[in-house]
Amino acid sequence: MAKQSPSYHFAPGDTVSAAGKHSQPYPWEQRKLGDVTDIKTGSRNHQDSVENGKYPFFVRSEKIERLDEYDFDTTAILIPGDGRIGEIFHYYDGKFALHQRVYKVDNFNGIDALFLLSLFRYSFRRHALRLNAQGTVPSLRLPMFTKWEILLPKLEEQEKIGQLFQSLDKTITLHEEKQRQLEQLKKALLQKMFADETGYPALRFKGFTEKWEQSYLKDIASVNSGRDYKHLNKGNIPVYGTGGYMLSVDKALSNTKDGIGIGRKGTINNPYILKAPFWTVDTLFYVIPYNVDLNFLYGIFQKIDWRKKDESTGVPSLSKENINKTKFKIPAISEQKEIGTIFQNLDTLIALHQHKIDNLKHLKRALLQKMFV
């Protein structure tokens, strides 16, 4: 059997260390997956699922259905046999039902289940693609699993690697859940903290009781057109388009005043804050407030469904005129600032969790590259 060593190596009592610096690295041994696990499919159809069933029912997608009966009671890795080949993996310990085109890998013999899960995520898709000359895999077949040749370290090292990636996955999931909860809270507050047709919001800060006044956007902010940037030199001024930051140049359309970017053409329903100085391309308007708090106005922009103001029959489009005549109700500036601060803080927390998620996923990808042969 072939023996190799990974770029990084675990040994008893060690943390991750660079290859070549450990005194006695263990070689990894080549095995076929079918020799160290049992692999089979289920027998159910998707329509067998029932709402609020007692047991998880694994089908050919990331979504887990439910069923009142179970087929297996085991620790297993579940892999859809068609659809997004080599991208969806479930790990489950307990009773579950299984679709007829989902593979169950269990009865692990000399291989740690969590280690194998990470190995699946790292290289199984590449393995499947190599077997098909067209560069695509319409569906998985049993021999693609059983004959897959994998490299295994000693079981103790496998367990440490598997636990490391399980810990990373749990931390990523924790941040994703916190981010989801914050986004749901923000969505609810956008509905409750802005006045309806009565002029009064459902939820407001203590001490504020006045009715909100109706206003047109043209009365509280200026809508400005972006411009082509190709004649400019490279610099430190960010250029923004409908999808966000693009590059940096040496001049700004707005040097000192922050604003809100809103698409003129293409993506028109994704407004975002622009911190001065900045430049925007000709498909992105920039809106500068002058009689309203910026963060409060940004909340208004997020609350509006700009797709309903689409003036085109093809590519979505907005005009200055249509934006300017948008009307909404606003309170006194002191209440605007309180509301704006709430949403600014929520956006900061959401962005913080996204930053942590991105960093953890980057770390996971780097470790998958380094810790497997």
N, C-alpha and C positions, 0 to 999 in steps of 0.2 A: 504494500500500500504506500502511496506517495505521502511524504511528510514535508511540511513547510511550517514556517513561523510567521506570525502577523507583524505589522509595523509596530504595534504596541502589545505588551504582554502582561498578563496577570500571573502572579505566583502566590503561594500561600502567605498571607499576612502582608502582601504588598499592595500599593496603589498602582495606577497606570504608570508604566515606565517605558522609555524609548528602547527599542530593540537594540541589542549590542551593549547595553549598560547593565543588563541583568546577568548575574553570574552563571545561572543554569536555566536558560529558556527551554520550555517543553515544546517539542515539535507537535504540529497538528497532524492528525491522521485522516486520510481520505476514506470516506464511507459512502455507500448509497443510502438515500433516505429510506427506501423500502426495506433495508436491513435493520434499521434502528427504530422504525415506527410502523404503525398500522394505518392504512389509508383506504377510505371508502366513502361513498356518497350516501345521502339520505334517500328517501322515497316519496317525500311529500310534494305537492303542488302549491303554488303561491296562493291559489284560491282557498286552500285549507285554513288559512289564517282566520282568527277570530279576534274581535276587539276585546281588549282587557283580558286576554287569555292568561292562564296560570304560568305558562312556561315560555321562555324565549324561543322564537322560531326563526332560524337563520336562513335567509333567502339570498338572492343574487344581487344584493346591494348593501350599502352601508347601513340602511335602516333595518332594524330588527323588529320583525313582526311578533305576534303572540299566538299561542295555541294552548288548548286545555289538556293536551296529551303530550307526552315526551317520547323520544325515540332512544336517547342515550343518556347515561349518567356517568360522566367522565370529565377529565381535564383534556381539553382539545384546542387545536387551532383550526378555525373554519375558514375556507377559501372558496369564493364563488368560482365556478368553472367557466363562466362566460361573462360578457359585459366589460367591466374595467379590469382586464386581466392583469394580475400581479400588482394591483393597487389596493385591494381591500382584504384585510385580514382581521378576523375576530379571535380573541382569546377568551375562553370561557371554562369555568370549573363548576360542574353541577348537571342538573337535568335540563335537556333542551330537545327541540325538534329540528329536523334538517330537511331542506329542499333537495330534490333529486339531482340538481346540478350544482350542489355545494359539497366540497370535499371536506372530510373530517380527518385530521391527522392527530392520532393519540397513541396510547400505550408506548410511551417513550422509553427506549431501552439503551441506556448509556448516553443519552442526550437530554439536556435540560430543556423543558418546554419554552421557557422565556428566552433562552439563548436561540432556539430554533425560530421563534417568532421574529427576533431581530434579524436573523439570517435571511428569513423569507423577505422581510422588508428591504434588506440590503441588496439581494442579488437574484431573487427568484424570477422577477420580470425579465431580467437580462438573459437568464437561463432559458426561459420560455421563448423569447424572441430569437435566440440563436438557433432554435430548432425549426424555424420557419423562414424560408428563403425570401418571402415577400416582406419581411420586416414587421408583420403584424401577426397576432395570435387570435383567431376568431373564438377559440374555445380551448380549454385545457382537457387533456386526456390522462388517464391514470399512469401510463408509463412515464409521462413527463415528471411525475412526482417520484415514483418508485425508483427510476434510474438516475435521478438527480444526484450527482456526485458532490458531496460536501466535505469540508475539512473541519475536524473537531479537535479541540484541545481536551485536556483532562476534564472530567466532570466538575471538579471543584472550580476550575477556571471558567467553565461554561456558566456555572451558577452565579459567579461574581459578575460576569458580563451581562447575563440576563437580568439580574437584580438592578444593575446600573441603568439599563435602558428602561426597565419597568419604573424606576424612580423618576427618570426624566419624563416618561409619558404621563405619570401621575401629576407631576408638577405642571406640565404643559396643560393638561386637562383642567387642573385647578384654576389656572390663570384664564383659560378660555371660558370657564363657567362664571368666574367673577366678572369678566368682560361682558358676557352675555347678560348677566343680571344688571350691570350698570347701563347697558344699552336699552334694556327693557324699562328700567327706571326713567331714563331720559325720554324714551318714547311716551311713557305715561305722563310725565311732567309737561312735555310739549303740548299734550292735549288739555291738561288741567290748569296750567299757569298762564295761559293766554286767553283773553276775553272772547266770548262768543258774541252772537248778535245782540245780546242784552247789554253788552258793554261791561260785563263783570266776569272775571275768571272764576272757575270752580274752586281753585286753591290759590291763596295769596298770603303774603307775609303779614304778620301782626302790625297794626297801625295804619294800614292802607285800606281805605274804604271808598275812595272816589271812583266815579264811573270813568271808564276809558273813553278817549276821544277818537273818532274816526279820522284817518289820515290817508293821503295818497303817498306812495313812495317818493314821487317827485318833490314833495314838500319837505322831506326830511333827509334826502340823500341824492347824490348825483350819479347817474349811470354813464360810464365812460367806455369808449371802445378801445380794445387792444390794438396793437400794431405789429407789423412785420419787424423782426429783429435781425434779419440776415445781414444788414448793412453795419451792424454794430461789432465792436471788438470784444474779445473775451475779457471778463472782469469778475467782479464779486457780486453783481446784482442778479438775483435769481429771476429767470423767465418762467412763467407759468402758462400752462394750457389747460384744457378741460380735464385732463387726467392728472394734473399736478405739476410738480417741478420738472423742467426740461433741461436747462443748462444755465450758465451765468454769463452776463454781458457787462459792459462798462457804463451803461446809462440806465436811468429809471424813468418810468412813466409817473410814478408816485414816490417822492423822496422821503416824505415825513409822515404821511397819513396812511394808517392801516385801512384795509377795505375788505370787501367780500367778492370773490370771484364767482361768476355764474356764466354758464356756457351760452354762447350765441348760436352755436351750431354743433350738432352731434350730441354730446352728453350735456343735457340742459337741466338735469335734476340732481346735480351733485355740487351744491355751493360749498365753498370753504373759505376760511379766513386767510387773508393776504397780509403779511407783516411787511411794512415799509422798511427799506426801499424795495421796489419790485417793478417788473415789466410783465405785461400780459400779451399773448399772441392775439391775432385778429378774430379768433373763434371764442375768445373769453372776454366778456365784459368785466370791468372792475367797478364796484359800487362803493363810493366814499360817503359815509354818514356825516351830517353836519348839525342835525337837530335831534339826534337819537343816539343812545348808547350802542356801540358796535356789537357787543356780545348779545344784547337784547335783539338787535336787528338780525343777527345771525340766526337766533332762535326762530324768528319769524320766517326767514328764508328757508330754514329746514322744515318748518311746519307746512309751508305751501307746496302743493303738488304742481310743479312747474310744467309737467307733461300736459296738463290740461290747458296750458297757454300756448302749446305748440301751434305754429301758424303754417306748417308745411304739409305737403302730401307725401313727402319722401323723408329726407334726413331731418330729424327734429330741429326746430329753429325757434329762437326768441328774437324779438325786436326791442329796441330801447323804449318805443312807445308803449308796448304791451307791459313791460316791466314798470315803467313810470306810472301807469294808470292802475297798478295793483293797489288795492286798498285794504287796510286792516286797522285795528284799534290799538292805541298806545296809551299808557299811563304817564304820570309825571316822571321826570328824569330820575328821581330818587328811587322809585319803584322799578324802573327799567334797569338800573344798575344792580339792584338786589337780584332780580331775575337773571340778568346777564351773568352775574358772578356764579350763580348756581350752575348754569350750563357750561360756563368756562371750566369750573372745577370738575364737573362730570367728564367733559371732553379730555381734560388732562389725565384723569384716572384711567379712562378708556385707552388713551394713547399709551400710558405707562404699561398697562397690561399687554397691549399689542407689542410694545417694544420688548418686553420680557419673553413673550411667546416667540417672537422672531429670533431673539438671541438663543433661546433654548432649542428651537428647531435647527438653527445653524450649528449649535454645538452637537446636537444629535447626529446631523448629517456628517459632520467632521469625524465624530467618533465611529460611526458606521464605516467610514472610509479607512480609518486607522486600525480598528480593532478586529477586522475580519481579513482573512487571507484572500 
